[in-house]
Amino acid sequence: MGGGVLLLLWIAVVAVLHAWHPLTEATAFVLATGGLFGAIGAADDLLSVRKRRSLGLSATAKLVLSTAATVFLFLLFHDALSVPARIPFTDLSLTLPPVAVFALTWIVFLATTNGMNLTDGLDGLAPGIAILILIGALLLSPSPTILVVVAPLIASLVGFLWINAHPAGLFLGDVGSFFIGGVIASLCLVNGTAFFLPILAGVLVLEVGSVILQVVLFRTTGRRLFRMSPLHHSFEPANEEEREHILPAFCWPEEKVTIRFWILEAGFVGLALMASRF
């Protein structure tokens, strides 16, 4: 639950900076989202500790709590969310009706929080990916007001990465991955770059997609597409007897997997920035 320390530190720094840069509705939305989804992750972690096993909240419970958080945030910060959404690789923007805004918000929250949660599987992987995505999100839509909220998080993640690098001495846990995923999602929603998120957070898309493909293929054919999922585990040395799988697997050291996934994410960030230059 090291992500809880990260969350409290971020909130404390933003509170101090509030004296010089008062929060706007957009920055308050980012802050509230991080806190709410961090609380959902904390509940999952605490339940895991109580049960003394890795499973905390059920998938249904997480879905219900995430949906409730989305409804609350949408009703409270409707104006902040009602911004035109930019379309990648064009100079067009799309103004959505309230129902579509809510649907987009719900999908983005679920996809990003769970994507970050799945990515948090190797030492240093999730914090490094998050830093790159946050920097890319700021470059897509530079805003001094948003910078006041996001810069402390990036700085905190850099400090956390120092401890979380292999071999890790502190771990994010679900509280950290859900909180960071919520911040990334909310940042893109208020900046009008939600449609850029699948490109900007490309590694998260690959991680989620690998799990979906693995489950669907195994349930329909009984065969595995990857040796393991999420995707990053398929690049690690096997710790058990090999099972039949369709795609080739690799045996890279953990540090190499992490750094190469960082490089891949940097490429996705660059592609997202290219998609905005129209």
Helices and strands as residue ranges (DSSP letters): H 2-17, H 25-51, H 59-76, H 78-81, E 85-86, E 93-94, H 98-119, H 125-140, H 144-164, H 173-190, G 194-196, H 197-200, H 202-221, G 231-235, H 254-275
